[in-house]
Amino acid sequence: MPQPHTWQLVAGLAALFAGIATAIVSFGVAASQRQQVNRSLAALDSLGPKPDAVRRDIDRPFSERVIGPLVARLGSIGSRFSPRDESARIRHKLELAGSPVRWDVERVLAFKVLGLIAGVVVGIAGPWLLGAGIAVTMGIAIVLTPLGYFVPDIALYQLAYTRNERIGRDLPDSMDLLTISVEAGLPFDSALSQVARNTRGPLADELFRVLQEMQIGLGRIEALRGLAERTSVAELRGFVTAMVQADQFGIPIASVLRVQSKEMRVKRSQRAEEQAQKVPVKILFPLIFCILPSLFIVVIGPAAISAYHNLFH
């Protein structure tokens, strides 16, 4: 028979063992719960942005949150269904138009897709709301659909045309200033900088770009050829060709500039005479369809009214 103190010792050791086991299990359960909580938080992070990121996303402008992704999506759709060289052609048109602010290839393609959709919707919904027949509705939709698609191309063409007209008008004066600066002893690069600083307009911007390209290490001939490719002005292309030949054959730049300046002044006078000779042809249609009918009404109208009263009353 064991003694009473022996049972007390065994009971105490059992209680101590049970306490240690309970503590170990408790710590294990707590660690497991923390791991589960951490896994849950990681899963929530993977499902979406944190509240701070959501708040920052909401604080962004509407154009960055909605318009930007929409334009990118439409641009990708337009590039997918466009010919392979469409992006290169649009990029060249943008260069001819002076690379307008916030205009790029993706945005132009997005506008083309948007114009196509708008042409289809307006071409079908407009006549249908006005009660037109199916044939009229289809005809208007067939006309408006390609028109909406080519509206960005028309806008770029108009921008490029206006810009090249401005360059053609400013070029003779800029050439005179460039010739005077070179003949006064300035190097060609300094004379070009002088012209760019003392003039305004797209030609001055292009000259500044030529200077920047030369400053970053591009050769003078390559920079001038890039200038000719970014414009469609024949006189400017001729000037670039003359400068390239002068550099290749060692001809004095002052002589070349003097000849180019004289030719550009002559061409400007010829262009003015050409525009003056086109005036009678341009005024012919307004004269026939607007001025002459009004004149006939004013001159013949009272006589016709008087003859009507005399004959029928």
C-alpha positions as CSV (number, residue, x, y, z in Angstrom):
1,M,0.0,0.0,0.0
2,P,1.6,3.3,-1.0
3,Q,1.9,6.0,1.6
4,P,-0.4,9.1,1.5
5,H,2.5,11.4,0.7
6,T,3.4,9.3,-2.3
7,W,-0.1,9.9,-3.8
8,Q,0.2,13.6,-3.2
9,L,3.6,13.6,-5.0
10,V,2.1,11.7,-8.0
11,A,-0.9,14.0,-8.1
12,G,1.3,17.1,-7.9
13,L,3.5,15.8,-10.8
14,A,0.4,15.0,-12.8
15,A,-1.0,18.5,-12.3
16,L,2.4,20.0,-13.2
17,F,2.5,17.9,-16.4
18,A,-1.1,18.8,-17.3
19,G,-0.3,22.6,-16.7
20,I,2.7,22.4,-18.9
21,A,0.8,20.5,-21.6
22,T,-2.1,23.0,-21.5
23,A,0.3,26.0,-21.8
24,I,2.0,24.4,-24.8
25,V,-1.3,23.6,-26.5
26,S,-2.5,27.2,-25.8
27,F,0.6,28.7,-27.3
28,G,0.3,26.4,-30.4
29,V,-3.4,27.3,-30.9
30,A,-2.6,31.1,-30.6
31,A,0.3,30.7,-33.1
32,S,-2.0,28.8,-35.5
33,Q,-4.7,31.5,-35.1
34,R,-2.2,34.2,-35.9
35,Q,-1.0,32.3,-39.0
36,Q,-4.6,32.0,-40.1
37,V,-5.2,35.7,-39.6
38,N,-2.1,36.5,-41.5
39,R,-3.1,34.2,-44.4
40,S,-6.5,35.8,-44.4
41,L,-5.0,39.3,-44.6
42,A,-2.7,38.2,-47.4
43,A,-5.7,36.8,-49.3
44,L,-7.5,40.1,-48.9
45,D,-4.5,42.0,-50.1
46,S,-4.2,39.8,-53.1
47,L,-7.9,40.3,-53.9
48,G,-7.7,44.1,-54.1
49,P,-5.8,47.3,-53.1
50,K,-5.5,48.5,-49.6
51,P,-7.7,51.2,-48.3
52,D,-5.0,53.8,-48.8
53,A,-4.4,52.6,-52.4
54,V,-8.2,52.8,-53.0
55,R,-8.3,56.3,-51.5
56,R,-5.4,57.4,-53.7
57,D,-7.1,55.8,-56.7
58,I,-10.3,57.8,-56.0
59,D,-8.4,61.0,-55.5
60,R,-6.9,60.8,-59.0
61,P,-8.5,62.9,-61.7
62,F,-11.4,61.5,-63.7
63,S,-9.3,61.6,-66.9
64,E,-6.6,59.4,-65.4
65,R,-9.1,56.9,-63.8
66,V,-11.6,56.5,-66.7
67,I,-10.6,58.4,-69.8
68,G,-7.0,57.2,-69.9
69,P,-7.8,53.5,-69.7
70,L,-10.7,53.9,-72.1
71,V,-8.5,55.6,-74.7
72,A,-5.8,52.9,-74.3
73,R,-8.4,50.2,-74.8
74,L,-9.9,51.9,-77.9
75,G,-6.3,52.5,-79.2
76,S,-5.5,48.8,-78.8
77,I,-8.7,47.8,-80.7
78,G,-7.9,50.3,-83.5
79,S,-4.3,49.1,-83.8
80,R,-5.5,45.5,-83.9
81,F,-7.9,46.1,-86.9
82,S,-5.6,48.6,-88.7
83,P,-3.0,47.8,-91.4
84,R,0.5,47.2,-90.3
85,D,1.9,50.5,-91.5
86,E,-1.0,52.6,-90.1
87,S,0.9,53.5,-86.9
88,A,3.9,54.7,-89.0
89,R,1.6,56.8,-91.2
90,I,-0.1,58.4,-88.3
91,R,3.2,59.1,-86.6
92,H,4.4,60.9,-89.8
93,K,1.1,62.8,-90.0
94,L,1.6,63.9,-86.3
95,E,5.1,65.1,-87.2
96,L,3.8,67.1,-90.2
97,A,1.2,68.6,-87.9
98,G,3.9,69.7,-85.4
99,S,3.3,66.9,-82.8
100,P,0.3,68.5,-81.1
101,V,0.1,68.4,-77.3
102,R,-1.5,65.2,-76.0
103,W,-1.8,63.7,-79.4
104,D,-0.1,60.4,-80.0
105,V,-0.6,57.3,-82.2
106,E,-2.7,55.5,-79.6
107,R,-5.0,58.5,-79.1
108,V,-5.5,59.0,-82.8
109,L,-6.4,55.3,-83.2
110,A,-8.8,55.6,-80.3
111,F,-10.5,58.6,-81.9
112,K,-10.8,56.8,-85.1
113,V,-12.6,53.9,-83.4
114,L,-14.8,56.3,-81.4
115,G,-15.6,58.2,-84.6
116,L,-16.5,54.9,-86.3
117,I,-18.9,54.0,-83.5
118,A,-20.4,57.5,-83.4
119,G,-20.9,57.4,-87.2
120,V,-22.8,54.1,-86.9
121,V,-24.9,55.2,-84.0
122,V,-25.8,58.6,-85.4
123,G,-26.3,57.3,-88.9
124,I,-28.8,54.7,-87.7
125,A,-30.5,56.4,-84.7
126,G,-30.9,59.9,-86.3
127,P,-32.9,58.9,-89.3
128,W,-34.8,56.3,-87.3
129,L,-35.9,59.0,-84.8
130,L,-37.0,61.2,-87.6
131,G,-39.1,58.5,-89.1
132,A,-37.0,57.9,-92.2
133,G,-37.2,54.6,-94.2
134,I,-34.7,51.7,-94.1
135,A,-33.1,52.7,-97.4
136,V,-32.5,56.3,-96.2
137,T,-31.2,55.1,-92.9
138,M,-28.8,52.7,-94.4
139,G,-27.6,55.3,-96.9
140,I,-26.9,57.9,-94.2
141,A,-25.2,55.2,-92.0
142,I,-23.0,54.2,-94.9
143,V,-21.9,57.8,-95.4
144,L,-21.4,58.7,-91.7
145,T,-19.5,55.6,-90.7
146,P,-16.4,56.1,-92.8
147,L,-16.7,59.9,-92.3
148,G,-16.5,59.4,-88.5
149,Y,-13.5,57.0,-88.9
150,F,-11.6,59.5,-91.0
151,V,-12.3,62.6,-89.0
152,P,-9.0,62.4,-87.1
153,D,-7.1,62.1,-90.4
154,I,-8.9,65.2,-91.7
155,A,-8.1,67.1,-88.5
156,L,-4.4,66.1,-88.8
157,Y,-4.3,67.1,-92.5
158,Q,-5.8,70.5,-91.7
159,L,-3.3,71.1,-88.9
160,A,-0.4,70.0,-91.1
161,Y,-1.6,72.2,-94.0
162,T,-2.0,75.3,-91.8
163,R,1.5,74.7,-90.2
164,N,3.2,74.2,-93.6
165,E,1.5,77.4,-95.0
166,R,2.9,79.3,-92.0
167,I,6.4,77.8,-92.5
168,G,6.2,78.7,-96.2
169,R,5.4,82.4,-95.3
170,D,8.0,82.7,-92.6
171,L,10.8,80.9,-94.5
172,P,12.0,83.8,-96.8
173,D,12.4,86.3,-93.9
174,S,14.1,83.7,-91.8
175,M,16.5,82.9,-94.7
176,D,17.3,86.6,-95.1
177,L,18.1,86.8,-91.4
178,L,20.2,83.6,-91.5
179,T,22.1,84.9,-94.6
180,I,22.9,88.3,-92.9
181,S,24.0,86.5,-89.7
182,V,26.4,84.2,-91.6
183,E,27.8,87.0,-93.7
184,A,28.4,89.0,-90.6
185,G,30.8,86.3,-89.3
186,L,28.7,84.1,-87.2
187,P,29.1,80.3,-87.5
188,F,26.1,78.5,-89.0
189,D,25.0,77.0,-85.7
190,S,25.1,80.4,-84.0
191,A,23.3,82.0,-86.9
192,L,20.6,79.3,-86.7
193,S,20.2,79.9,-83.0
194,Q,19.9,83.7,-83.7
195,V,17.1,83.1,-86.2
196,A,15.3,80.7,-83.8
197,R,15.4,83.3,-81.0
198,N,14.3,86.2,-83.0
199,T,11.4,84.6,-84.8
200,R,8.1,83.0,-83.8
201,G,6.0,80.2,-85.2
202,P,6.4,76.6,-86.2
203,L,9.6,77.3,-88.2
204,A,11.3,78.7,-85.1
205,D,10.2,75.6,-83.2
206,E,11.7,73.4,-85.8
207,L,15.0,75.3,-85.8
208,F,15.1,75.0,-82.0
209,R,14.6,71.2,-82.4
210,V,17.5,71.1,-84.9
211,L,19.8,72.9,-82.5
212,Q,18.8,70.5,-79.6
213,E,19.5,67.5,-81.8
214,M,22.9,68.8,-82.7
215,Q,23.6,69.5,-79.0
216,I,22.9,65.9,-78.0
217,G,25.4,64.6,-80.6
218,L,23.4,64.3,-83.8
219,G,25.3,65.6,-86.9
220,R,24.3,68.7,-88.7
221,I,23.3,67.0,-91.9
222,E,21.2,64.4,-90.1
223,A,19.5,67.1,-88.1
224,L,18.7,69.1,-91.2
225,R,17.4,66.0,-93.0
226,G,15.1,65.3,-90.0
227,L,13.8,68.9,-90.4
228,A,13.0,68.2,-94.1
229,E,11.2,65.0,-93.2
230,R,9.0,66.7,-90.6
231,T,7.7,69.2,-93.1
232,S,6.3,69.1,-96.6
233,V,7.4,72.6,-97.7
234,A,9.3,72.3,-101.0
235,E,11.4,75.4,-100.4
236,L,12.6,74.1,-97.0
237,R,13.4,70.7,-98.6
238,G,15.4,72.5,-101.3
239,F,17.3,74.5,-98.6
240,V,18.2,71.3,-96.8
241,T,19.4,69.7,-100.0
242,A,21.5,72.7,-100.8
243,M,23.1,72.7,-97.4
244,V,23.9,68.9,-97.6
245,Q,25.5,69.4,-101.0
246,A,27.5,72.4,-99.7
247,D,28.8,70.4,-96.8
248,Q,29.7,67.5,-99.0
249,F,31.5,69.5,-101.7
250,G,33.0,72.2,-99.5
251,I,31.0,75.1,-100.9
252,P,31.0,78.3,-98.8
253,I,27.7,78.4,-96.8
254,A,27.3,82.2,-97.2
255,S,27.1,81.8,-101.0
256,V,24.6,79.0,-100.8
257,L,22.5,81.0,-98.3
258,R,22.5,84.0,-100.5
259,V,21.3,82.1,-103.5
260,Q,18.7,80.3,-101.5
261,S,17.4,83.6,-100.0
262,K,17.1,85.1,-103.4
263,E,15.2,82.1,-104.9
264,M,12.8,82.1,-101.9
265,R,12.0,85.7,-102.4
266,V,11.3,85.1,-106.1
267,K,9.1,82.1,-105.3
268,R,7.2,84.1,-102.7
269,S,6.5,86.8,-105.4
270,Q,5.4,84.1,-107.8
271,R,3.2,82.5,-105.2
272,A,1.5,85.8,-104.6
273,E,0.9,86.3,-108.3
274,E,-0.5,82.8,-108.6
275,Q,-2.9,83.5,-105.7
276,A,-4.0,86.8,-107.3
277,Q,-4.7,85.0,-110.6
278,K,-6.9,82.4,-108.9
279,V,-9.2,85.1,-107.4
280,P,-11.4,85.5,-110.6
281,V,-12.0,81.8,-110.7
282,K,-12.8,81.5,-107.0
283,I,-15.2,84.5,-107.1
284,L,-17.0,83.1,-110.1
285,F,-19.3,80.7,-108.2
286,P,-20.3,83.1,-105.4
287,L,-21.0,85.7,-108.2
288,I,-23.2,83.3,-110.1
289,F,-25.1,81.6,-107.3
290,C,-25.3,84.5,-104.8
291,I,-24.8,87.9,-106.2
292,L,-26.5,87.6,-109.7
293,P,-29.8,86.1,-108.4
294,S,-30.1,88.9,-105.9
295,L,-29.3,91.5,-108.6
296,F,-31.9,90.0,-110.9
297,I,-34.5,90.1,-108.2
298,V,-33.8,93.8,-107.4
299,V,-33.7,94.9,-111.1
300,I,-36.2,92.7,-112.8
301,G,-38.5,92.1,-109.8
302,P,-40.5,95.4,-109.9
303,A,-40.8,95.2,-113.7
304,A,-42.1,91.6,-113.5
305,I,-44.7,92.6,-110.8
306,S,-45.8,95.6,-112.9
307,A,-46.2,93.5,-116.0
308,Y,-48.2,90.9,-114.0
309,H,-50.7,93.5,-112.8
310,N,-51.1,95.0,-116.3
311,L,-51.7,91.7,-117.9
312,F,-54.0,90.0,-115.4
313,H,-55.8,92.8,-113.7
